[in-house]
Amino acid sequence: MNFTTFKFGNELQEGLDMMGFEKATPVQEQAIPIIQNGKDLIACAQTGTGKTAAFVLPILDKLTKVKQTNKVKAIIVAPTRELAKQIDMQIEGFSYFTNSSSYPIYGGGTGTEFENQKQALVNGTDIIICTPGRLMAHLKFNYFDTSGVEHFILDEADRMLDMGFYDDIMTIAKRLPEKRQNLLFSATMPPKIRTLANTLLKEPESISLAISKPAAGITQSAYMVNDNQKVKLVREILREKGKDLSHVLIFASSIKSVKEIKQTLNKAGMRASDMHSGLDQHQREDTIRDFKNRKIRILVATDILSRGIDIKEIGLVINYEVPHDAEDYVHRIGRTARADRTGEAITFINQRQIRNFLDIEKLIEKEVPKLDLPKGFEAGPEYKIATRNKNKKHWNNKKNFKRPEHKTNAPK
């Protein structure tokens, strides 16, 4: 479907033409007409499907056709400052030829930045993109007039609930006009998301797109490896890949591991940087900018970047550990093979993480090839699950069991 089908105003369509937007993605085809009709919507769509444009474009189009006021018209809530900034950047591109304005509101900045955020709320910036905690901080004061809010959007709702933002979301919603359009986008649809949707949304339409499946362009593989071999294996893989890869993203589960990997790579002459919650906002922004501009080729990060970073040139993602949540695996490796490109994802599996990786294979309905370790490496653990025999006091190895049929929790 071509974007002209949606009959956007000339100003918005001109921005789309400038950015090279021609063919709508499936989530855009389904969501945009629903939002244009003013209906509430619950959408199950993972990162990388074009969902930001799916909710931003119809709202921007409406704003170009109504009288300008000094009140905020739309609030988009996102789980992290990185995602909030990314959404704001996309809105800036889409709205280039319109009179609509947007402003990101998130924590971690200075007192001056807090004041700038306050002014955006007071002066009625059309679209506010915010993290829950920082918007709550502003709502404690009386300067934010929420009476003009007509659209309330929750992006990556499952992630926000995982991070403990349910109460904040409900508090924010109670401060908004009862008559408004509510849009909820989530990569997964667990019971807690359905509960949130039933509380906030009114007679919503629902759409669901092939969730939790990695892009076809991602080549997936894994190594069975002991923990004391992992850092050396990262270094070996990057040496073998050479300088052909423009961007490499390495995910680790702890700040300690992130720092260790970065230091090891730097000592080996491979310039790497790190990204984690221990950095202040300016450090994060500088790191992301250097990574995008290829001043840094290798970025080691915690799951802070598993959602909310969109760099099309990432050619390799390495999972230093198997993520505990199978959905997080899909989001991590989804940082590569963006926009119909190809990419590679490699995961390190130790003995304790085999069951978690089997859950991942069940979710993606695919067995990921296990590669032999490079020469000079001691053999890693076998891909088997240790199970307890009730009648014996020892552990048995169990493998080649039949995996249960994959089911999704997507709304019907």
NUKOLPA-915134 format. One record per residue (C-alpha): x, y, z; residue number from 1; residue in three letters. Coordinates in steps of 0.05 Angstrom, whole numbers, plus 5000, padded with zeros to 4 digits. Each point is the difference from the previous one (the first is absolute). Layout:
! residues N
+------+------+------+-----+--------+
|   xx |   yy |   zz | num | residu |
+------+------+------+-----+--------+
|    X |    Y |    Z | NUM |    ALA |
...
+------+------+------+-----+--------+
! end
This chain:
! residues 412
+------+------+------+-----+--------+
|   xx |   yy |   zz | num | residu |
+------+------+------+-----+--------+
| 5000 | 5000 | 5000 |   1 |    MET |
| 5027 | 5069 | 4981 |   2 |    ASN |
| 4998 | 5056 | 5051 |   3 |    PHE |
| 4958 | 5042 | 4954 |   4 |    THR |
| 4943 | 4952 | 5015 |   5 |    THR |
| 4992 | 5031 | 5069 |   6 |    PHE |
| 4986 | 5069 | 4969 |   7 |    LYS |
| 5045 | 5038 | 5047 |   8 |    PHE |
| 5004 | 5076 | 4994 |   9 |    GLY |
| 5049 | 5030 | 4951 |  10 |    ASN |
| 5048 | 5023 | 5054 |  11 |    GLU |
| 5007 | 4931 | 5031 |  12 |    LEU |
| 5003 | 4964 | 4934 |  13 |    GLN |
| 5056 | 5047 | 4978 |  14 |    GLU |
| 5040 | 4980 | 5061 |  15 |    GLY |
| 4989 | 4926 | 4985 |  16 |    LEU |
| 5022 | 5010 | 4928 |  17 |    ASP |
| 5063 | 5035 | 5024 |  18 |    MET |
| 5016 | 4942 | 5046 |  19 |    MET |
| 4988 | 4949 | 4946 |  20 |    GLY |
| 4939 | 4968 | 5032 |  21 |    PHE |
| 4959 | 4966 | 4945 |  22 |    GLU |
| 4974 | 4932 | 5019 |  23 |    LYS |
| 4965 | 4990 | 5068 |  24 |    ALA |
| 5019 | 4942 | 5045 |  25 |    THR |
| 4946 | 4950 | 5022 |  26 |    PRO |
| 4992 | 5033 | 5069 |  27 |    VAL |
| 4993 | 5068 | 4966 |  28 |    GLN |
| 4949 | 4973 | 4950 |  29 |    GLU |
| 4956 | 4974 | 5057 |  30 |    GLN |
| 5011 | 5052 | 5055 |  31 |    ALA |
| 4997 | 5066 | 4962 |  32 |    ILE |
| 4927 | 4994 | 4976 |  33 |    PRO |
| 4977 | 4980 | 5070 |  34 |    ILE |
| 5036 | 5060 | 5031 |  35 |    ILE |
| 4973 | 5046 | 4946 |  36 |    GLN |
| 4930 | 4977 | 5020 |  37 |    ASN |
| 5012 | 5021 | 5072 |  38 |    GLY |
| 4996 | 4930 | 5029 |  39 |    LYS |
| 5040 | 4974 | 5058 |  40 |    ASP |
| 5051 | 4947 | 4979 |  41 |    LEU |
| 5040 | 4944 | 5031 |  42 |    ILE |
| 5055 | 4977 | 4952 |  43 |    ALA |
| 5048 | 4942 | 5008 |  44 |    CYS |
| 5061 | 5016 | 4957 |  45 |    ALA |
| 5073 | 4993 | 5015 |  46 |    GLN |
| 5056 | 5050 | 4991 |  47 |    THR |
| 5021 | 5012 | 4928 |  48 |    GLY |
| 4931 | 4992 | 4969 |  49 |    THR |
| 4988 | 5075 | 4989 |  50 |    GLY |
| 4952 | 5009 | 5059 |  51 |    LYS |
| 5026 | 5069 | 5018 |  52 |    THR |
| 4977 | 5028 | 4933 |  53 |    ALA |
| 4935 | 4960 | 5009 |  54 |    ALA |
| 4978 | 5043 | 5059 |  55 |    PHE |
| 5038 | 5065 | 4986 |  56 |    VAL |
| 4977 | 5013 | 4929 |  57 |    LEU |
| 4924 | 5000 | 5010 |  58 |    PRO |
| 5008 | 5044 | 5062 |  59 |    ILE |
| 5045 | 5049 | 4964 |  60 |    LEU |
| 4951 | 5002 | 4942 |  61 |    ASP |
| 4944 | 5018 | 5047 |  62 |    LYS |
| 5041 | 5054 | 5032 |  63 |    LEU |
| 5012 | 5034 | 4933 |  64 |    THR |
| 4925 | 5005 | 4990 |  65 |    LYS |
| 4980 | 5032 | 5067 |  66 |    VAL |
| 5009 | 5068 | 5030 |  67 |    LYS |
| 5066 | 5011 | 5038 |  68 |    GLN |
| 4994 | 5009 | 5076 |  69 |    THR |
| 5048 | 5007 | 5058 |  70 |    ASN |
| 4983 | 4931 | 5028 |  71 |    LYS |
| 5033 | 4932 | 4992 |  72 |    VAL |
| 4959 | 4957 | 4952 |  73 |    LYS |
| 5034 | 4932 | 5005 |  74 |    ALA |
| 5042 | 4963 | 5051 |  75 |    ILE |
| 5043 | 4941 | 4979 |  76 |    ILE |
| 5028 | 4960 | 5058 |  77 |    VAL |
| 5062 | 4957 | 4988 |  78 |    ALA |
| 5040 | 4956 | 5048 |  79 |    PRO |
| 5069 | 5031 | 4989 |  80 |    THR |
| 5031 | 5067 | 4983 |  81 |    ARG |
| 5034 | 4969 | 4939 |  82 |    GLU |
| 4933 | 4979 | 4971 |  83 |    LEU |
| 4969 | 5067 | 5017 |  84 |    ALA |
| 5056 | 5037 | 4964 |  85 |    LYS |
| 4994 | 4953 | 4940 |  86 |    GLN |
| 4925 | 5012 | 4994 |  87 |    ILE |
| 5010 | 5075 | 5005 |  88 |    ASP |
| 5052 | 4998 | 4944 |  89 |    MET |
| 4951 | 4963 | 4955 |  90 |    GLN |
| 4945 | 5051 | 5015 |  91 |    ILE |
| 5048 | 5056 | 4982 |  92 |    GLU |
| 5010 | 4969 | 4932 |  93 |    GLY |
| 4927 | 4985 | 4987 |  94 |    PHE |
| 4977 | 5070 | 5022 |  95 |    SER |
| 5054 | 5039 | 4963 |  96 |    TYR |
| 4951 | 5036 | 4955 |  97 |    PHE |
| 4944 | 5007 | 5051 |  98 |    THR |
| 4990 | 5048 | 5058 |  99 |    ASN |
| 4998 | 4944 | 5052 | 100 |    SER |
| 5051 | 4996 | 5056 | 101 |    SER |
| 5027 | 4946 | 5046 | 102 |    SER |
| 5045 | 4995 | 5060 | 103 |    TYR |
| 5032 | 4941 | 5037 | 104 |    PRO |
| 4995 | 4998 | 5076 | 105 |    ILE |
| 5044 | 4952 | 5038 | 106 |    TYR |
| 5044 | 4998 | 5062 | 107 |    GLY |
| 5074 | 5002 | 5010 | 108 |    GLY |
| 5012 | 5072 | 4979 | 109 |    GLY |
| 5017 | 5065 | 5034 | 110 |    THR |
| 4956 | 5051 | 5033 | 111 |    GLY |
| 5001 | 5041 | 4935 | 112 |    THR |
| 4972 | 4940 | 4962 | 113 |    GLU |
| 4945 | 4991 | 5051 | 114 |    PHE |
| 4982 | 5074 | 4990 | 115 |    GLU |
| 4999 | 4991 | 4924 | 116 |    ASN |
| 4953 | 4941 | 5009 | 117 |    GLN |
| 4956 | 5042 | 5045 | 118 |    LYS |
| 4995 | 5054 | 4947 | 119 |    GLN |
| 4981 | 4949 | 4947 | 120 |    ALA |
| 4942 | 4977 | 5044 | 121 |    LEU |
| 4979 | 5070 | 5019 | 122 |    VAL |
| 5003 | 5029 | 4929 | 123 |    ASN |
| 4961 | 4943 | 4970 | 124 |    GLY |
| 5048 | 4960 | 4957 | 125 |    THR |
| 4954 | 4958 | 4956 | 126 |    ASP |
| 5031 | 4932 | 5014 | 127 |    ILE |
| 5037 | 4980 | 5064 | 128 |    ILE |
| 5042 | 4937 | 4999 | 129 |    ILE |
| 5018 | 4980 | 5070 | 130 |    CYS |
| 5022 | 4947 | 5049 | 131 |    THR |
| 4950 | 4987 | 5055 | 132 |    PRO |
| 5044 | 5020 | 5059 | 133 |    GLY |
| 5020 | 5068 | 4972 | 134 |    ARG |
| 4928 | 5018 | 4980 | 135 |    LEU |
| 4978 | 4982 | 5070 | 136 |    MET |
| 5053 | 5048 | 5027 | 137 |    ALA |
| 4968 | 5057 | 4959 | 138 |    HIS |
| 4930 | 4980 | 5019 | 139 |    LEU |
| 5016 | 5011 | 5074 | 140 |    LYS |
| 4996 | 5074 | 4984 | 141 |    PHE |
| 4940 | 5038 | 4974 | 142 |    ASN |
| 5029 | 5032 | 4938 | 143 |    TYR |
| 4982 | 4944 | 4950 | 144 |    PHE |
| 4929 | 5010 | 4973 | 145 |    ASP |
| 4980 | 4931 | 4974 | 146 |    THR |
| 4930 | 5021 | 4977 | 147 |    SER |
| 5020 | 5004 | 4927 | 148 |    GLY |
| 5027 | 4928 | 4995 | 149 |    VAL |
| 4961 | 4962 | 4947 | 150 |    GLU |
| 5048 | 4942 | 4988 | 151 |    HIS |
| 5034 | 4955 | 5052 | 152 |    PHE |
| 5049 | 4950 | 4971 | 153 |    ILE |
| 5038 | 4945 | 5037 | 154 |    LEU |
| 5059 | 4973 | 4960 | 155 |    ASP |
| 5037 | 4936 | 5021 | 156 |    GLU |
| 4946 | 4991 | 5053 | 157 |    ALA |
| 5025 | 4931 | 5020 | 158 |    ASP |
| 5069 | 5028 | 5014 | 159 |    ARG |
| 4972 | 5056 | 5043 | 160 |    MET |
| 4961 | 4950 | 5043 | 161 |    LEU |
| 5063 | 4957 | 5007 | 162 |    ASP |
| 5035 | 5062 | 5026 | 163 |    MET |
| 4946 | 5012 | 5052 | 164 |    GLY |
| 4965 | 5061 | 4969 | 165 |    PHE |
| 4928 | 4975 | 5007 | 166 |    TYR |
| 4982 | 5047 | 5057 | 167 |    ASP |
| 5032 | 5059 | 4965 | 168 |    ASP |
| 4962 | 4986 | 4936 | 169 |    ILE |
| 4934 | 4996 | 5037 | 170 |    MET |
| 5015 | 5065 | 5038 | 171 |    THR |
| 5016 | 5036 | 4935 | 172 |    ILE |
| 4937 | 4974 | 4967 | 173 |    ALA |
| 4957 | 5025 | 5057 | 174 |    LYS |
| 5027 | 5071 | 4989 | 175 |    ARG |
| 4978 | 5000 | 4927 | 176 |    LEU |
| 4931 | 5017 | 4971 | 177 |    PRO |
| 4953 | 4941 | 5001 | 178 |    GLU |
| 4982 | 5012 | 4927 | 179 |    LYS |
| 5064 | 4982 | 4962 | 180 |    ARG |
| 5027 | 4949 | 4952 | 181 |    GLN |
| 5043 | 4946 | 5032 | 182 |    ASN |
| 5051 | 4959 | 4961 | 183 |    LEU |
| 5039 | 4943 | 5030 | 184 |    LEU |
| 5058 | 4968 | 4962 | 185 |    PHE |
| 5036 | 4939 | 5028 | 186 |    SER |
| 5048 | 4947 | 4974 | 187 |    ALA |
| 4967 | 4946 | 5042 | 188 |    THR |
| 4931 | 4991 | 5028 | 189 |    MET |
| 5005 | 4969 | 5070 | 190 |    PRO |
| 4941 | 5002 | 5048 | 191 |    PRO |
| 5026 | 5063 | 5035 | 192 |    LYS |
| 4996 | 5038 | 4933 | 193 |    ILE |
| 4929 | 4977 | 4989 | 194 |    ARG |
| 4983 | 5024 | 5070 | 195 |    THR |
| 5030 | 5068 | 4985 | 196 |    LEU |
| 4964 | 5004 | 4933 | 197 |    ALA |
| 4933 | 4982 | 5032 | 198 |    ASN |
| 5010 | 5056 | 5051 | 199 |    THR |
| 5022 | 5055 | 4953 | 200 |    LEU |
| 4969 | 4986 | 4932 | 201 |    LEU |
| 4928 | 5007 | 4980 | 202 |    LYS |
| 4971 | 4950 | 4950 | 203 |    GLU |
| 5068 | 4995 | 4965 | 204 |    PRO |
| 5016 | 4971 | 4933 | 205 |    GLU |
| 5057 | 4949 | 5003 | 206 |    SER |
| 5052 | 4979 | 4950 | 207 |    ILE |
| 5056 | 4948 | 5006 | 208 |    SER |
| 5058 | 4988 | 4954 | 209 |    LEU |
| 5047 | 4941 | 5000 | 210 |    ALA |
| 5031 | 5015 | 5067 | 211 |    ILE |
| 5064 | 4975 | 5029 | 212 |    SER |
| 5032 | 4976 | 4936 | 213 |    LYS |
| 5069 | 5025 | 4979 | 214 |    PRO |
| 5006 | 5033 | 4932 | 215 |    ALA |
| 5014 | 4951 | 4943 | 216 |    ALA |
| 5064 | 5037 | 4984 | 217 |    GLY |
| 5033 | 4980 | 5067 | 218 |    ILE |
| 5049 | 4942 | 4998 | 219 |    THR |
| 4997 | 4969 | 5070 | 220 |    GLN |
| 5052 | 4955 | 5033 | 221 |    SER |
| 5025 | 4982 | 5069 | 222 |    ALA |
| 5061 | 4974 | 5037 | 223 |    TYR |
| 5000 | 4953 | 5059 | 224 |    MET |
| 5052 | 5033 | 5043 | 225 |    VAL |
| 5023 | 5004 | 5073 | 226 |    ASN |
| 4999 | 5068 | 5034 | 227 |    ASP |
| 5075 | 5005 | 5005 | 228 |    ASN |
| 5005 | 4994 | 4924 | 229 |    GLN |
| 4950 | 5053 | 4980 | 230 |    LYS |
| 5043 | 5062 | 4999 | 231 |    VAL |
| 5053 | 4965 | 4959 | 232 |    LYS |
| 4947 | 4974 | 4952 | 233 |    LEU |
| 4972 | 5070 | 4989 | 234 |    VAL |
| 5070 | 5024 | 4982 | 235 |    ARG |
| 5010 | 4940 | 4953 | 236 |    GLU |
| 4934 | 5010 | 4964 | 237 |    ILE |
| 5014 | 5074 | 4987 | 238 |    LEU |
| 5070 | 4985 | 4976 | 239 |    ARG |
| 4973 | 4949 | 4951 | 240 |    GLU |
| 4945 | 5047 | 4975 | 241 |    LYS |
| 5052 | 5053 | 4988 | 242 |    GLY |
| 4982 | 5072 | 4982 | 243 |    LYS |
| 4943 | 4981 | 4952 | 244 |    ASP |
| 4948 | 5014 | 5054 | 245 |    LEU |
| 4982 | 5073 | 5008 | 246 |    SER |
| 4964 | 4992 | 5067 | 247 |    HIS |
| 5004 | 4944 | 5052 | 248 |    VAL |
| 4953 | 4999 | 5060 | 249 |    LEU |
| 5017 | 4954 | 5059 | 250 |    ILE |
| 4947 | 4988 | 5054 | 251 |    PHE |
| 5019 | 4980 | 5070 | 252 |    ALA |
| 4955 | 4991 | 5060 | 253 |    SER |
| 5040 | 5040 | 5051 | 254 |    SER |
| 5039 | 5065 | 5003 | 255 |    ILE |
| 5060 | 4960 | 5026 | 256 |    LYS |
| 5000 | 4956 | 4938 | 257 |    SER |
| 4992 | 5060 | 4955 | 258 |    VAL |
| 5061 | 5034 | 5030 | 259 |    LYS |
| 5041 | 4936 | 4998 | 260 |    GLU |
| 4986 | 4988 | 4926 | 261 |    ILE |
| 5014 | 5072 | 4982 | 262 |    LYS |
| 5067 | 5001 | 5036 | 263 |    GLN |
| 5021 | 4933 | 4969 | 264 |    THR |
| 4983 | 5024 | 4929 | 265 |    LEU |
| 5035 | 5066 | 5010 | 266 |    ASN |
| 5063 | 4965 | 5025 | 267 |    LYS |
| 4998 | 4957 | 4937 | 268 |    ALA |
| 4999 | 5063 | 4957 | 269 |    GLY |
| 4926 | 4997 | 4984 | 270 |    MET |
| 4969 | 5067 | 5017 | 271 |    ARG |
| 4936 | 4987 | 5039 | 272 |    ALA |
| 4954 | 5041 | 5044 | 273 |    SER |
| 4947 | 4983 | 5051 | 274 |    ASP |
| 4928 | 5017 | 5013 | 275 |    MET |
| 4965 | 4987 | 5066 | 276 |    HIS |
| 4958 | 5032 | 5055 | 277 |    SER |
| 5063 | 5023 | 5037 | 278 |    GLY |
| 5013 | 5054 | 4948 | 279 |    LEU |
| 4969 | 5069 | 5003 | 280 |    ASP |
| 4956 | 5026 | 4945 | 281 |    GLN |
| 5054 | 5040 | 4964 | 282 |    HIS |
| 5046 | 4939 | 5000 | 283 |    GLN |
| 4945 | 4957 | 4970 | 284 |    ARG |
| 4984 | 5051 | 4946 | 285 |    GLU |
| 5074 | 5009 | 4982 | 286 |    ASP |
| 5009 | 4925 | 4995 | 287 |    THR |
| 4940 | 4989 | 4956 | 288 |    ILE |
| 5020 | 5058 | 4955 | 289 |    ARG |
| 5071 | 4973 | 4993 | 290 |    ASP |
| 4973 | 4930 | 4985 | 291 |    PHE |
| 4953 | 5026 | 4946 | 292 |    LYS |
| 5056 | 5042 | 4969 | 293 |    ASN |
| 5047 | 4939 | 5001 | 294 |    ARG |
| 5049 | 5033 | 5047 | 295 |    LYS |
| 4987 | 4938 | 5042 | 296 |    ILE |
| 4991 | 4934 | 4963 | 297 |    ARG |
| 4988 | 4955 | 5060 | 298 |    ILE |
| 4949 | 5016 | 5054 | 299 |    LEU |
| 4991 | 4956 | 5062 | 300 |    VAL |
| 4934 | 5011 | 5035 | 301 |    ALA |
| 4950 | 4975 | 5050 | 302 |    THR |
| 4928 | 4990 | 4979 | 303 |    ASP |
| 4991 | 5075 | 5003 | 304 |    ILE |
| 5010 | 4997 | 4924 | 305 |    LEU |
| 4961 | 4936 | 4985 | 306 |    SER |
| 4942 | 5046 | 4981 | 307 |    ARG |
| 5003 | 5072 | 4977 | 308 |    GLY |
| 5062 | 5003 | 4955 | 309 |    ILE |
| 4991 | 5001 | 4925 | 310 |    ASP |
| 5065 | 4998 | 4962 | 311 |    ILE |
| 4992 | 4965 | 4934 | 312 |    LYS |
| 5074 | 4983 | 4991 | 313 |    GLU |
| 5007 | 4954 | 5060 | 314 |    ILE |
| 5028 | 4937 | 4968 | 315 |    GLY |
| 5013 | 4956 | 5061 | 316 |    LEU |
| 4967 | 4991 | 5068 | 317 |    VAL |
| 5034 | 4957 | 5052 | 318 |    ILE |
| 4962 | 4975 | 5061 | 319 |    ASN |
| 5054 | 4991 | 5053 | 320 |    TYR |
| 4949 | 4964 | 5042 | 321 |    GLU |
| 4933 | 4968 | 4983 | 322 |    VAL |
| 4946 | 5051 | 5021 | 323 |    PRO |
| 4954 | 4973 | 5053 | 324 |    HIS |
| 4938 | 5021 | 4962 | 325 |    ASP |
| 4992 | 4968 | 4931 | 326 |    ALA |
| 4966 | 5064 | 4975 | 327 |    GLU |
| 5063 | 5039 | 5018 | 328 |    ASP |
| 5039 | 4956 | 4953 | 329 |    TYR |
| 4956 | 5020 | 4942 | 330 |    VAL |
| 5007 | 5074 | 5018 | 331 |    HIS |
| 5076 | 4994 | 5007 | 332 |    ARG |
| 5013 | 4967 | 4934 | 333 |    ILE |
| 4948 | 5045 | 4968 | 334 |    GLY |
| 5051 | 5056 | 5003 | 335 |    ARG |
| 5032 | 4970 | 4938 | 336 |    THR |
| 4969 | 4986 | 4931 | 337 |    ALA |
| 4959 | 5064 | 5004 | 338 |    ARG |
| 4962 | 5027 | 4940 | 339 |    ALA |
| 5005 | 4936 | 4959 | 340 |    ASP |
| 5075 | 4995 | 5010 | 341 |    ARG |
| 5038 | 4938 | 5021 | 342 |    THR |
| 5037 | 4989 | 5065 | 343 |    GLY |
| 5029 | 4948 | 5047 | 344 |    GLU |
| 4984 | 4982 | 5072 | 345 |    ALA |
| 5045 | 4956 | 5043 | 346 |    ILE |
| 4982 | 4976 | 5070 | 347 |    THR |
| 5045 | 4970 | 5054 | 348 |    PHE |
| 4968 | 4944 | 5040 | 349 |    ILE |
| 5028 | 4972 | 5065 | 350 |    ASN |
| 4975 | 4938 | 5037 | 351 |    GLN |
| 4951 | 5038 | 5044 | 352 |    ARG |
| 4968 | 5037 | 4941 | 353 |    GLN |
| 4982 | 4940 | 4956 | 354 |    ILE |
| 4928 | 4997 | 5024 | 355 |    ARG |
| 4991 | 5075 | 4986 | 356 |    ASN |
| 5026 | 4991 | 4930 | 357 |    PHE |
| 4954 | 4942 | 4987 | 358 |    LEU |
| 4943 | 5047 | 5020 | 359 |    ASP |
| 5026 | 5049 | 4948 | 360 |    ILE |
| 5002 | 4946 | 4946 | 361 |    GLU |
| 4929 | 4980 | 5018 | 362 |    LYS |
| 4977 | 5073 | 4995 | 363 |    LEU |
| 5032 | 5013 | 4932 | 364 |    ILE |
| 4981 | 4930 | 4976 | 365 |    GLU |
| 5070 | 4988 | 4975 | 366 |    LYS |
| 5062 | 4962 | 5023 | 367 |    GLU |
| 5060 | 5046 | 5000 | 368 |    VAL |
| 5065 | 4966 | 4974 | 369 |    PRO |
| 5053 | 4987 | 5053 | 370 |    LYS |
| 5069 | 5016 | 4972 | 371 |    LEU |
| 5066 | 4967 | 5019 | 372 |    ASP |
| 5046 | 5043 | 5042 | 373 |    LEU |
| 5062 | 5027 | 4964 | 374 |    PRO |
| 5066 | 4962 | 5002 | 375 |    LYS |
| 5036 | 5007 | 5066 | 376 |    GLY |
| 4936 | 5001 | 5042 | 377 |    PHE |
| 4983 | 4945 | 5048 | 378 |    GLU |
| 4934 | 4965 | 4986 | 379 |    ALA |
| 4939 | 5035 | 5029 | 380 |    GLY |
| 4941 | 4967 | 5034 | 381 |    PRO |
| 4953 | 4954 | 4961 | 382 |    GLU |
| 4931 | 5025 | 4979 | 383 |    TYR |
| 4963 | 4958 | 5052 | 384 |    LYS |
| 4955 | 5015 | 5058 | 385 |    ILE |
| 5018 | 4974 | 5069 | 386 |    ALA |
| 4938 | 4968 | 5032 | 387 |    THR |
| 4990 | 4971 | 5069 | 388 |    ARG |
| 4980 | 4927 | 5005 | 389 |    ASN |
| 4950 | 4994 | 5057 | 390 |    LYS |
| 5023 | 4929 | 5018 | 391 |    ASN |
| 5075 | 5014 | 4997 | 392 |    LYS |
| 5047 | 5051 | 5032 | 393 |    LYS |
| 5036 | 5020 | 4937 | 394 |    HIS |
| 4986 | 5043 | 4940 | 395 |    TRP |
| 4984 | 4971 | 4932 | 396 |    ASN |
| 5008 | 5033 | 4932 | 397 |    ASN |
| 4939 | 5005 | 4957 | 398 |    LYS |
| 4996 | 5023 | 4929 | 399 |    LYS |
| 4964 | 4991 | 4934 | 400 |    ASN |
| 4933 | 5007 | 5035 | 401 |    PHE |
| 4940 | 5023 | 4960 | 402 |    LYS |
| 4988 | 5073 | 5009 | 403 |    ARG |
| 4929 | 5022 | 5013 | 404 |    PRO |
| 4962 | 5033 | 4944 | 405 |    GLU |
| 5011 | 5076 | 4997 | 406 |    HIS |
| 4942 | 5043 | 5022 | 407 |    LYS |
| 4993 | 5075 | 5002 | 408 |    THR |
| 4960 | 5044 | 5046 | 409 |    ASN |
| 4981 | 5048 | 4944 | 410 |    ALA |
| 4929 | 5028 | 5004 | 411 |    PRO |
| 4951 | 4970 | 4952 | 412 |    LYS |
+------+------+------+-----+--------+
! end
